[in-house]
């Protein structure tokens, strides 16, 4: 799989390279895999946006996590504030963490 080097020394795999690798693995055209990828990501986002938790058995779960707003530190004006916001949280299962193994 084609990858590019990051500043931390690890490799970054592009969406295009990932889709090509999956297509080779399952023997389907890249266009089909790309469409499935796009649909899967869109569905994941819809589930989380509704406030539901997506559980992929044996892999992990995705959910929206809310964060409370807070004053911004180290600003010149001193009055800046970050509003409440949410992030996408992924929690891997124990099996997934064991499958990825030790760091290189």
C-alpha positions in Angstrom: 0.0 0.0 0.0 1.4 3.4 -1.0 2.0 5.7 2.0 3.6 9.0 2.7 6.0 9.8 5.6 4.6 12.1 8.4 6.7 14.5 10.5 6.4 12.0 13.4 8.2 9.3 11.3 5.1 7.1 10.8 3.4 6.6 7.5 0.1 8.1 6.3 -2.1 6.1 4.0 -4.2 8.1 1.6 -7.9 7.4 1.0 -7.0 6.5 -2.6 -4.4 4.0 -1.5 -6.7 2.5 1.1 -9.5 2.0 -1.4 -7.1 0.4 -3.9 -5.8 -2.0 -1.2 -9.4 -3.0 -0.2 -10.4 -3.5 -3.8 -7.4 -5.8 -4.4 -8.2 -7.7 -1.2 -11.9 -8.4 -2.1 -11.4 -8.6 -5.9 -13.8 -5.7 -6.7 -13.4 -2.7 -8.9 -12.0 0.4 -7.1 -15.1 2.4 -8.2 -17.4 -0.1 -6.3 -15.2 0.0 -3.2 -15.1 3.8 -3.4 -18.9 4.0 -3.5 -19.2 1.5 -0.6 -16.6 3.5 1.4 -18.4 6.8 0.8 -21.8 5.3 1.8 -20.3 3.7 4.9 -18.8 6.9 6.1 -22.0 8.9 5.3 -24.0 6.3 7.3 -21.6 6.4 10.2 -21.9 10.2 10.3 -25.7 10.1 10.1 -25.8 7.6 13.0 -23.5 9.7 15.2 -25.1 13.0 14.2 -28.5 11.6 15.5 -26.8 11.0 18.8 -26.7 7.3 18.5 -23.7 5.1 19.1 -22.5 2.8 16.3 -21.1 -0.5 17.5 -19.1 -2.6 15.1 -18.8 -5.9 16.9 -15.2 -7.1 17.2 -13.9 -3.7 16.0 -15.1 -0.8 18.2 -17.7 1.9 18.6 -18.2 5.4 17.3 -20.1 8.1 19.2 -20.5 11.8 19.5 -18.8 13.3 22.6 -19.8 16.7 23.8 -17.3 19.2 25.2 -18.1 22.2 27.2 -17.0 25.6 26.0 -14.2 27.3 27.8 -12.2 30.6 27.8 -9.3 30.6 25.3 -5.9 30.7 27.0 -3.0 32.9 26.0 -4.9 35.3 23.8 -4.1 39.0 23.4 -7.6 40.2 24.2 -8.2 37.7 27.0 -12.0 37.6 26.3 -12.1 34.9 23.6 -14.2 31.8 24.3 -14.6 28.4 22.6 -18.3 27.5 22.3 -19.6 24.1 23.3 -18.6 21.5 20.6 -18.7 17.9 19.8 -16.1 15.4 18.5 -16.2 12.0 17.0 -14.9 9.5 19.5 -13.7 6.0 18.5 -13.2 3.3 21.1 -11.5 0.1 19.9 -12.4 -3.3 21.3 -9.8 -5.2 23.2 -9.6 -7.7 20.3 -8.8 -4.8 17.9 -6.1 -3.4 20.1 -4.6 -6.9 20.4 -4.7 -7.4 16.6 -2.7 -4.3 15.8 0.1 -5.5 18.0 3.0 -3.7 19.5 4.5 -0.5 18.0 7.3 -0.9 15.5 
